[in-house]
Amino acid sequence: MTLEDELQALCDTTAVEGDTPVRAELAGEAYAVFLVDGAYYVTQDLCTHGPGSLAEGFVEGGEIECPFHQGKFDIRTGEPTAPPCTEALRTWDARVVEGKVCIDPAQVRKSV
């Protein structure tokens, strides 16, 4: 079994722009897919502080601002960068395979 066998596609790379994240669902889990400085990043879509969808948030530089309460997270690491957020986001390593942003859903980098 290779690494590609474990990867599952979330969206096409062309759907993700630097200031417009994409919400993707896979097996009942919602993800937010970002493009920052030419690299793709994947976090959980639901903010750790409240019911905000991060894919509907405001991207500036490497941060995502939750539309629900304006807390912020570092897209690259999932770490909170502005209150009221205090818990890190779950994140996954994104890989591009045949024009699609893919993750291994079982390989969470951060746990909240």
C-alpha positions in Angstrom: 0.0 0.0 0.0 1.4 3.4 -1.0 0.7 6.9 0.5 -1.5 7.7 -2.5 -3.7 4.7 -1.6 -4.6 6.5 1.7 -5.2 9.9 0.1 -8.7 11.2 -0.6 -9.5 14.2 -2.8 -11.2 17.2 -1.3 -11.4 19.6 -4.3 -9.7 20.7 -7.6 -6.7 22.9 -7.1 -8.3 25.4 -9.5 -11.2 25.9 -7.0 -8.9 27.4 -4.3 -7.7 31.0 -4.5 -5.5 32.9 -2.1 -8.4 34.9 -0.6 -11.2 32.4 -1.1 -11.0 29.1 0.9 -13.1 26.1 -0.2 -15.3 24.0 2.1 -15.1 20.3 1.4 -16.8 17.3 2.9 -15.5 13.8 3.2 -17.2 11.0 5.2 -19.3 13.5 7.2 -16.3 15.7 8.2 -16.1 19.3 6.9 -12.7 20.7 5.9 -11.5 24.1 4.8 -8.9 24.2 2.0 -6.6 27.2 1.7 -3.9 28.4 -0.7 -1.2 30.5 1.0 2.0 31.5 -0.8 1.5 28.9 -3.4 1.0 26.0 -1.0 -2.2 24.2 0.0 -3.3 23.8 3.6 -6.3 21.9 5.1 -7.9 22.6 8.5 -11.1 21.6 10.1 -13.9 23.9 8.8 -15.6 24.5 12.1 -14.0 27.1 14.4 -12.9 25.7 17.8 -14.6 28.6 19.6 -18.1 28.6 18.0 -20.2 27.6 15.1 -18.4 29.6 12.4 -17.4 28.0 9.1 -13.8 29.0 8.4 -14.3 28.5 4.7 -16.6 31.5 4.9 -14.0 33.6 6.8 -11.7 36.4 5.8 -8.2 35.4 4.7 -5.4 37.9 5.2 -1.8 36.7 4.7 -1.5 33.4 6.4 -4.5 33.9 8.8 -8.1 33.0 8.6 -10.6 35.2 10.5 -13.7 33.3 11.7 -16.9 35.1 10.5 -18.7 34.2 13.7 -16.6 36.1 16.3 -13.6 37.4 14.4 -11.1 35.2 16.2 -8.1 34.2 14.0 -5.9 31.2 13.3 -2.7 30.6 11.5 -3.7 28.7 8.4 -0.3 26.9 8.2 -0.2 25.6 11.7 -3.8 25.8 13.0 -2.7 27.8 16.1 -5.0 30.5 17.3 -3.6 34.0 16.7 -6.4 36.3 18.1 -9.0 36.0 20.8 -11.4 34.7 21.6 -9.9 31.6 20.0 -7.6 29.6 22.3 -7.7 26.0 21.0 -5.8 25.0 17.9 -7.5 23.7 14.8 -7.0 20.1 13.6 -4.9 20.2 10.4 -3.9 17.8 7.7 -0.9 17.7 5.3 -2.2 18.6 1.9 -0.9 16.9 -1.3 -1.7 17.7 -4.9 -2.4 14.6 -6.9 -3.6 14.9 -10.5 -4.9 18.4 -10.0 -6.7 17.7 -6.8 -6.0 18.7 -3.2 -5.8 15.5 -1.2 -5.4 14.4 2.4 -5.1 11.3 4.4 -8.1 11.9 6.8 -6.5 9.5 9.4 -3.3 11.6 9.6 -4.4 14.6 11.8 -1.4 16.9 12.6 -3.2 18.8 15.5 -5.8 17.5 17.9 -8.1 19.8 19.8 
